[in-house]
Structure formats: C-alpha cells, structure tokens
Amino acid sequence: MSLALPRFEVQTDAALLEPLAATPAHVRTLATDRADFGGISEEPLKVDAIVHQAVLRVDEKGAEGPRRPPPSC
C-alpha cells in the first residue's frame, strides 16, 4: 500500500488577551492601569497583547511542530 500526501505548512496565531479577561481578577488586571508588576519595574507596566503562535510542517519525513517557543517581540 502506498500513501501520498502533499507537503504543507500551517501557521496560526491566536490573540489570548481578550479570552483571558474572563478568568480570575488577577489575570484580568494585567492589561489595565491596575496591573501590578512592582517586582519587575518601578515604572508602571501593563500587558498589551498575549499571542499564541503555532507552526506545523508535514513532508515526506513526517510532521514537525515547534521545539521551542519563538523569540519574543
């Protein structure tokens, strides 16, 4: 039996800040002026975006997904 599949690559990203806003209060405040990052900086900080990115490649050798997180922006 022989099976042939085309090579392909699928990339996707999903914005997670809005869905996380429905979670407990300490997560919701990350994107507001009430966010507390006092242990990181004396300057006021807040989260602008949380994005999950994924890539899947399929070729004659098999499937390959990410081995490590992509570099931060």
CORGI-V60861 format. One record per pair of residues at least 24 apart in sequence whose C-alpha atoms are under 6 Angstrom apart, sorted by the first residue. I is the first residue (numbers start at 1). J is the second residue. D is the distance in Angstrom with one decimal. If there is no record, write none. Layout:
# CORGI-V60861
i:j:d
I:J:D
I:J:D
This chain:
# CORGI-V60861
i:j:d
7:58:5.5
7:59:4.6
8:57:6.0
8:58:5.4
9:56:5.6
9:57:4.3
10:55:5.6
10:56:5.2
11:54:5.8
11:55:4.4
12:53:5.8
12:54:5.4
13:52:5.4
13:53:4.2
14:51:5.6
14:52:5.2
15:50:6.0
15:51:4.6
16:50:5.3
16:51:5.7
17:49:5.9
17:50:5.2
